[in-house]
Amino acid sequence: MNRPAARNGYLTWPVRYSLFVIHCSLFISLTFSGFAQQAWPPVFEIKTDSGFFRLDTTHFQVLEDRAGTLTFEEVQRSTAFHFDSYYNPNRKSHVCWLRMRIKNALDHDLKLHLCDFNSSYFDLYASMPGGRWQYQRTGELIPQSQLPVHNSDVERFRFFFQLSPGQEITFYQRSENPFWRSPLTYLSPQLQTEENRIHSVYKSFRVDREWEQYFFEGIMIGILLLAVSYNLYIFFAIKDRVYLYFAICLFFFIFERNGFNLQLALFPEYPYLFKSISIFFFIIFYFFFIQSIRKFIPLASTLPRLNKAITFFLILTALANGVQFIMYRFPSLPPSDVLVTIEILIRVVYVLLAIGMLKMLRRGSLDARYALIATTPLFLFWLYTLSTHLLGLFFKITTPQWQWYNFGYIESACFAWLIIFFSGALLNRYNLARKRVAQQAIEKEQLEKEREIERNRIIASQNERLEQQVEERTAQLKTSLEELKATQNQLIHKEKLASLGELTAGIAHEIQNPLNFVNNFSEVSTELVTELEDEQQKPDRDVELEKELLGDLKQNLQKIALHGGRASQIVKNMLAHSRSSSGDRQATNLNALCDEYLRLAYHGLRAKDTSFNCPLVTDLDPQVGLVEMVPQEIGRVLLNLFNNAFYAVQAKQKTASESFRPEVKVQTKTTGRQVEIRVIDNGLGMTDAVKEKLFQPFFTTKPTGEGTGLGLSLSYDIIAKGHNGTLTVESQPGKGSEFIIVLPGGR
């Protein structure tokens, strides 16, 4: 049986011990949990209709998110929320979470805006009925298309919500600054009624007439943009870089002074990019302003050492500005020291520049005086602000509030003085440059006139000299032309004689045959005459025998006359070939002409080389008949083509195998109203490169001394220019060539 847990209403000692341990554990856990997590801040109750509420530090708690990676669920479970003051210089986080509770204690609905004017990103989680959470996001670095809209108004620093009577709502607010901005050392959640919001906007624009400020700011931006355009125009007109530097300086001054409004107007979808690079707007403005002053004086050519010192400190200022961009990412870099360093470097650069202007002023530079007057008010103001800053930083001497309030107006006035006066100085510089350019133009024009007069004089004398040289040269050219014509005629005559020389052996062979007949028949006739005389001496003359002898003698004489005529015709043709033609066309038997010159060319070559034999093939169309031509010229062309054909087959025969049989063929035929002559050989052939130059004067493939290079050139001119025909060639290396002559007017 089990023992009873209690007897007579008392707990046994084991039970009592267990309960004691449990109570002690609960006490310890509750005690330490109270140290680990503070309780929620009290509810902020809205009991009046006043338009603006600022939550005191007892009604919200802060959680620093150093890494910026906490999710909303992690934040809800976090035990690190704590109360904190509005301003805490030891708060080094760029992301902070706030939690608060707000309740409407009025008897009517309340329309409110939760405001955050201290961060760049503003995220809000609001509790809704049913345990849901409503999430909204806004901030000045959010693209305009992603911002919440309330009553057609884009909200960048506020979230709208509505509370019914007695309703309580819990908020988790996430505030964030980018790495190039300062940590969230100041946090102050604020509430604003919608009515107060509308009233404040109305008051600022209609009562306080802030629209006038925007209006005049717009006018000033327009004036400055006109100044930028004007300086750029002058730069492109006279190529003086001081105007380019000042135009860039003014451009970035506009963006540095009106960055917020210009970003909203021109770059509404790129606020992060614009505001991140806006950190460099002032240093770019300052850099190009110093450059414009240095170019305006100028310092580089007159005070080079001082100019190098200014360049050195300008580079240091730019590097310090780059450090300013990343200084919040490195806790070891005190931001105040970096900012003071930049201010000191800016003043140092200007002090060096002021020294340069004073030195140039002592040298009598009027431009240095203008630059000094333009920059002195701003420089004195910057020295004063730096001194007040240093006194406050190191000696805790504060500047009265009214001075800080007026510093912005004073600085704007100094900038206006600088821009206006320096623009006037640049305008004066431009006017002087125009006058100088005009004077230079006048001097240049005068110099051009003098040069023109001198040039005309020189041209006149040169023309006279040239006319003399032209006359002399013309006389020389006439002489050269006459000599050239004589040389040309000699070359042509030489070519004719060369072709005549080619004919000599063939002509001798052709004349030899009829001469042999003449000699033979002359001898026979002599014998017949002797026999006839003997018969006449006899007393008993045989009349019949005398008649027979006389008949034979007559026949021999006729044959002598025939072969003598043939020899005479050959001589006439040779003479006709050797002398210049009259150019008159004659009806000529083309076939006979081709056959005659083919044989003459062949026999001429055989006279030089008796071992050479070549079949002569003729394919002469009897329908060709008589053709109007200059026979002497066409004969020369045919002779030249036949000589080339025989030369090609003879050259190939020397290198080819024994089975090679040379052949030269001439072919004629009619094609409509034209006559075609083809000279075909199976010789060496020619390449395309040779064919392109074939009809050029003095071009030859024969060894030196064996050809003038004029044969085919003259032949082409005879056919193309003298007879309105064509001379073409078809050839393949190693297979032979075919020359084609086409003449008009066959009949």
Secondary structure as the mmCIF struct_conf table of DSSP 4:
data_model
#
loop_
_struct_conf.conf_type_id
_struct_conf.id
_struct_conf.beg_label_comp_id
_struct_conf.beg_label_asym_id
_struct_conf.beg_label_seq_id
_struct_conf.end_label_comp_id
_struct_conf.end_label_asym_id
_struct_conf.end_label_seq_id
HELX_LH_PP_P HELX_LH_PP_P1 ASN A 2 PRO A 4
BEND BEND1 ALA A 5 ALA A 5
STRN STRN1 ALA A 6 ARG A 7
TURN_TY1_P TURN_TY1_P1 ASN A 8 GLY A 9
STRN STRN2 TYR A 10 LEU A 11
HELX_RH_AL_P HELX_RH_AL_P1 TRP A 13 ALA A 36
BEND BEND2 GLN A 37 GLN A 37
HELX_LH_PP_P HELX_LH_PP_P2 GLN A 38 VAL A 43
STRN STRN3 PHE A 44 ILE A 46
BEND BEND3 THR A 48 THR A 48
BEND BEND4 GLY A 51 GLY A 51
STRN STRN4 PHE A 52 ARG A 54
TURN_TY1_P TURN_TY1_P2 THR A 57 THR A 58
BEND BEND5 HIS A 59 HIS A 59
STRN STRN5 PHE A 60 GLU A 64
BEND BEND6 ARG A 66 GLY A 68
HELX_RH_AL_P HELX_RH_AL_P2 PHE A 72 ARG A 77
BEND BEND7 THR A 79 THR A 79
STRN STRN6 HIS A 82 HIS A 82
BEND BEND8 TYR A 86 TYR A 86
STRN STRN7 TYR A 87 TYR A 87
TURN_TY1_P TURN_TY1_P3 PRO A 89 ASN A 90
BEND BEND9 HIS A 94 HIS A 94
STRN STRN8 VAL A 95 ASN A 104
BEND BEND10 LEU A 106 HIS A 108
STRN STRN9 LEU A 110 CYS A 115
BEND BEND11 ASN A 118 ASN A 118
BEND BEND12 SER A 120 SER A 120
STRN STRN10 TYR A 121 MET A 128
TURN_TY1_P TURN_TY1_P4 PRO A 129 GLY A 131
STRN STRN11 ARG A 132 THR A 138
TURN_TY1_P TURN_TY1_P5 GLU A 140 LEU A 141
BEND BEND13 ILE A 142 ILE A 142
HELX_RH_3T_P HELX_RH_3T_P1 GLN A 144 GLN A 146
BEND BEND14 LEU A 147 LEU A 147
STRN STRN12 VAL A 149 HIS A 150
TURN_TY1_P TURN_TY1_P6 ASN A 151 SER A 152
STRN STRN13 ASP A 153 VAL A 154
BEND BEND15 ARG A 156 PHE A 157
STRN STRN14 ARG A 158 LEU A 163
TURN_TY1_P TURN_TY1_P7 PRO A 165 GLY A 166
STRN STRN15 GLU A 168 GLU A 176
TURN_TY1_P TURN_TY1_P8 PHE A 179 TRP A 180
BEND BEND16 ARG A 181 ARG A 181
STRN STRN16 TYR A 186 TYR A 186
STRN STRN17 GLN A 190 THR A 193
HELX_RH_AL_P HELX_RH_AL_P3 GLU A 194 TYR A 202
HELX_RH_PI_P HELX_RH_PI_P1 LYS A 203 VAL A 207
BEND BEND17 ASP A 208 ASP A 208
HELX_RH_AL_P HELX_RH_AL_P4 GLU A 210 ILE A 238
HELX_RH_AL_P HELX_RH_AL_P5 ARG A 241 ARG A 257
BEND BEND18 ASN A 258 ASN A 258
HELX_RH_AL_P HELX_RH_AL_P6 GLY A 259 LEU A 266
TURN_TY1_P TURN_TY1_P9 PRO A 268 GLU A 269
HELX_RH_AL_P HELX_RH_AL_P7 PRO A 271 ILE A 277
HELX_RH_3T_P HELX_RH_3T_P2 SER A 278 PHE A 280
HELX_RH_AL_P HELX_RH_AL_P8 PHE A 281 PHE A 296
TURN_TY1_P TURN_TY1_P10 ILE A 297 PRO A 298
TURN_TY1_P TURN_TY1_P11 ALA A 300 THR A 302
HELX_RH_AL_P HELX_RH_AL_P9 PRO A 304 ILE A 326
HELX_RH_3T_P HELX_RH_3T_P3 MET A 327 ARG A 329
TURN_TY1_P TURN_TY1_P12 PRO A 331 SER A 332
BEND BEND19 LEU A 333 LEU A 333
HELX_RH_AL_P HELX_RH_AL_P10 PRO A 335 ARG A 362
TURN_TY1_P TURN_TY1_P13 ARG A 363 GLY A 364
HELX_RH_AL_P HELX_RH_AL_P11 LEU A 366 PHE A 394
BEND BEND20 PHE A 395 PHE A 395
HELX_LH_PP_P HELX_LH_PP_P3 THR A 398 PRO A 400
HELX_RH_AL_P HELX_RH_AL_P12 GLN A 401 GLN A 537
BEND BEND21 LYS A 538 ASP A 540
HELX_RH_AL_P HELX_RH_AL_P13 VAL A 543 SER A 578
BEND BEND22 ARG A 579 ARG A 579
HELX_LH_PP_P HELX_LH_PP_P4 SER A 580 SER A 581
STRN STRN18 GLN A 586 ASN A 589
HELX_RH_AL_P HELX_RH_AL_P14 LEU A 590 LYS A 608
TURN_TY1_P TURN_TY1_P14 THR A 610 SER A 611
STRN STRN19 LEU A 616 LEU A 620
TURN_TY1_P TURN_TY1_P15 PRO A 622 GLN A 623
STRN STRN20 LEU A 626 MET A 629
HELX_RH_AL_P HELX_RH_AL_P15 PRO A 631 THR A 655
BEND BEND23 ALA A 656 ALA A 656
TURN_TY1_P TURN_TY1_P16 GLU A 658 SER A 659
STRN STRN21 VAL A 664 THR A 671
TURN_TY1_P TURN_TY1_P17 GLY A 672 ARG A 673
STRN STRN22 GLN A 674 ASP A 681
BEND BEND24 GLY A 683 GLY A 683
HELX_RH_AL_P HELX_RH_AL_P16 ASP A 688 LYS A 693
TURN_TY1_P TURN_TY1_P18 LEU A 694 PHE A 695
BEND BEND25 GLN A 696 GLN A 696
TURN_TY1_P TURN_TY1_P19 PRO A 697 PHE A 698
BEND BEND26 LYS A 702 LYS A 702
HELX_LH_PP_P HELX_LH_PP_P5 PRO A 703 PRO A 703
TURN_TY1_P TURN_TY1_P20 THR A 704 GLY A 705
BEND BEND27 GLU A 706 GLU A 706
BEND BEND28 GLY A 709 GLY A 709
HELX_RH_AL_P HELX_RH_AL_P17 GLY A 711 ASP A 717
HELX_RH_PI_P HELX_RH_PI_P2 ILE A 718 GLY A 722
BEND BEND29 HIS A 723 ASN A 724
STRN STRN23 THR A 726 GLN A 732
TURN_TY1_P TURN_TY1_P21 PRO A 733 LYS A 735
STRN STRN24 GLY A 736 PRO A 744
STRN STRN25 GLY A 746 GLY A 746
#
